[in-house]
Amino acid sequence: MLSNYYRDIQLFRYNAQSGIIYIFASDELQIVIPRNGDWRFLDEAQL
């Protein structure tokens, strides 16, 4: 989805212990994908 809209992925991180993938594409676009695959946008209020 990100590459279709020409968004550069600036950071991609995978935590092997928890199975969580974190994608940072811009300050406004941050995505978390847990092991079950139900992705969500990262809300800065939860940090």
Order of alpha helices (4+ residues) and beta strands (2+ residues): beta-beta-beta-beta
